Amino acid sequence: MQNPSLRQEPRYEPARVIPVNKDSSIIEWLERTGRLIPREKEERELIPEDELELSEFMDSDDTYDIDIDDDDDEVVIDEDAL
């Protein structure tokens, strides 16, 4: 298999450093190599139509009952029992 990006280096030798091309940016490289995907002109709908129908049946009331007798935060330790 011929792949110019791959090369063999000796195992116990330090690898060569890949030179940095300071003349171009990552965006320019993506455009040059054809890897930059253009943005869609029309944005897709974020919520599918089926889910919109389900949301009509859901209760949108965000209130909930708070148990006034909930005293879990007040823990009393009986030191005589220890």
Order of alpha helices (4+ residues) and beta strands (2+ residues): alpha-alpha
